[in-house]
Amino acid sequence: MRWLAILLQLLVLVGPAAAFEVDRPLADPAQEARAKSLQKELRCLVCQNQSIDDSNAPLARDLRLLLRERIAAGDSDAAALDYMVQRYGDWVLLKPPFKAGTYALWLGPPMLVLGAALGVRLWLRRRSGAEPIDTPLSADERRRLQALLAGRDDR
Amino acid sequence: MSNVSRSAAAAGWLRLRCILWALVPLVLFAAVGGFLYQGLYLKPRELPSALLGRPAPAFDLPPLPGKQQFRHADLKGEVSLVNIFASWCAACRVEHPLLMRLAEDKVLPVYGFNYKDDSEAALGWLKRFGDPYGRIAVDRTGRTGIDWGVYGVPESFLVDREGRIVCKHIGPVMERDLAEKLRPAIAAARAGQPVKC
């Protein structure tokens, strides 16, 4: 019981992992806010599946500072991201751009869903087509049915 | 055609369709398996350089004390190898004998970026293991490294006569990389042919 209490107290000490702080934030809060949101879109090249926002790799730190430099120099958001793409390629963007090389990536999944929906529709229609159609028997058919039920085939 | 043979043909067609449908999961499995198998041999840690075919980014960096300065202008006129190294980088020691051999055999000029290193330590490292670099530039902050798209040490760039980056190798250069990748690339760059890299 005492151990449990100590354990619980230790748990209280464990806060949520704070976003990595930049040691030189920009003086202009609006620019700093832009830098903060942009760094969530840039991939850390070293850790690969983290953004530079939540990586503590030295290169990620360099890139955060560089990003701020670009913004302070008057780069638009697009220009600042492009600056990184010039050096590290599209891969540095966590969200791949929509262009000729990535059509399959962006359009593939919707196409698959669309194709599957069409397939299911076709299948359902064909299945319902196979079900019996309840048109009444013709006079001829009725006569034959009667004959069959009576145990003779008068065809 | 009699009724009997017609129904036999229909039954045969039905069986064929059943077999075809039964093959669908098999084909799907083979496709997925094929992709996964290919995935085993991909190297997601090695990113293609965004700079291939583009002029090597400009830089203006100091030399290591007592060593020749590596300038941007040195990249023109001859096919050369630019190697990013640091004394703190363990993998650099792995590829070091190979670079020494390239330099000793005068295969091509080898230039070095001393990346985020202490100059004293770098000089000590070169003294101890040998200096394959004809010229060295000191990239203390790593900013030139970013311009070159460096994200780890060691990395090596093959630069053609016109000063364009034509090949990039990530990680230590091993015998096999030299034989299968760099030597053919050097030959192609010298011949002015497109470099496969």
Interface residues (C-beta under 8 A of the other chain):
Chain A: L45 V46 Q48 P58 L59 D62 L63 L66 V85 Q86 R87 Y88 G89 D90 W91
Chain B: P44 R45 L47 P48 S49 A50 L51 P57 K116 T141 G142 R143 I146 D147 W148 G149 Y151 G152
